[in-house]
Amino acid sequence: MVKALVISDIHGNLEALKAVIEDAKGFDEIIVLGDLVDYGPSPAEVIDTLHQYSPKIVRGNHDHAVAFGVDCRCGEKTHWISVWFRENITLKLLTKKDKEYLASLPLEIKMNDLTAVHASPSNPLYAYVYPWITEEEVCNNMRGSLTLSPRKANECSAEGVYLIGHTHFQFYRVSSGAIIANPGSVGQPRDSDPRASYMLLDTEKGSFVYRRVKYDVEKTIEKIKGLGIKDPYLNALVYILRNGKVQ
């Protein structure tokens, strides 16, 4: 691996995924940090599109919920949408083979000094590592990969790069000696920028390039409407897609 396209939280948004792949160009491989499905109208097509690139993919909490019939344990503001959408839309749009594929995805992938997970190394499916949390919170969320520092009992130290998603916020942070990089969300950005979000990682240069790209949001919305979704679910989903944030 030299140049990797790093993406996360596609959430069944095929238009956003295609726009990112087209915009990125010239990458050697794709690393996907989970949540291929839910909220979006094209979960099967997202899976099929990614298959063409033989990507490295970890399982997200929504992938896990679909595959195993459990709660996604996502944030309060969107949990009600997620439960309804998964039960009434996503599960009906995916084949048994699709669900088995999601179930087969690993929770963590290690590549030399690079670790890829959906949420955090200590809690791969459900932890929320936001860019604004304290060093102590980072340490607690990353515990299990970060080691206790011999200098101070309550400090953490680590080496390497940790690729995480889940929050739908794009950020880069050096914390306790480790690099933590989140590419943001492809299909459902929630950092007030509705453009699809991704990252290019050059392992030879050690560079992290963050990008945003416009995509056909209205086409995704029309697909959602075509599924017969009614308010309040339709209104909530449309608001997120058009505004890049939860209402």
Rosetta blueprint (number, residue, H / E / L):
1 M L
2 V L
3 K E
4 A E
5 L E
6 V E
7 I E
8 S L
9 D L
10 I L
11 H L
12 G L
13 N L
14 L H
15 E H
16 A H
17 L H
18 K H
19 A H
20 V H
21 I H
22 E H
23 D H
24 A H
25 K L
26 G L
27 F L
28 D L
29 E E
30 I E
31 I E
32 V E
33 L L
34 G L
35 D L
36 L L
37 V L
38 D L
39 Y L
40 G L
41 P L
42 S L
43 P H
44 A H
45 E H
46 V H
47 I H
48 D H
49 T H
50 L H
51 H H
52 Q L
53 Y L
54 S L
55 P L
56 K E
57 I E
58 V L
59 R L
60 G L
61 N H
62 H H
63 D H
64 H H
65 A H
66 V H
67 A H
68 F H
69 G L
70 V L
71 D L
72 C L
73 R L
74 C L
75 G L
76 E H
77 K H
78 T H
79 H H
80 W H
81 I H
82 S H
83 V H
84 W H
85 F H
86 R H
87 E H
88 N H
89 I H
90 T H
91 L H
92 K H
93 L H
94 L L
95 T L
96 K H
97 K H
98 D H
99 K H
100 E H
101 Y H
102 L H
103 A H
104 S H
105 L L
106 P L
107 L L
108 E E
109 I E
110 K E
111 M E
112 N L
113 D L
114 L E
115 T E
116 A E
117 V E
118 H L
119 A L
120 S L
121 P L
122 S L
123 N L
124 P L
125 L L
126 Y L
127 A L
128 Y L
129 V L
130 Y L
131 P L
132 W L
133 I L
134 T L
135 E H
136 E H
137 E H
138 V H
139 C H
140 N H
141 N H
142 M H
143 R E
144 G L
145 S L
146 L E
147 T E
148 L E
149 S L
150 P L
151 R L
152 K L
153 A L
154 N L
155 E L
156 C E
157 S E
158 A L
159 E L
160 G L
161 V E
162 Y E
163 L E
164 I L
165 G L
166 H L
167 T L
168 H L
169 F L
170 Q E
171 F E
172 Y E
173 R E
174 V E
175 S E
176 S L
177 G L
178 A E
179 I E
180 I E
181 A E
182 N E
183 P E
184 G L
185 S L
186 V L
187 G L
188 Q L
189 P L
190 R L
191 D L
192 S L
193 D L
194 P L
195 R L
196 A E
197 S E
198 Y E
199 M E
200 L E
201 L E
202 D E
203 T L
204 E L
205 K L
206 G L
207 S E
208 F E
209 V E
210 Y E
211 R E
212 R E
213 V E
214 K L
215 Y L
216 D L
217 V H
218 E H
219 K H
220 T H
221 I H
222 E H
223 K H
224 I H
225 K H
226 G H
227 L L
228 G L
229 I L
230 K L
231 D L
232 P L
233 Y H
234 L H
235 N H
236 A H
237 L H
238 V H
239 Y H
240 I H
241 L H
242 R H
243 N H
244 G L
245 K L
246 V L
247 Q L
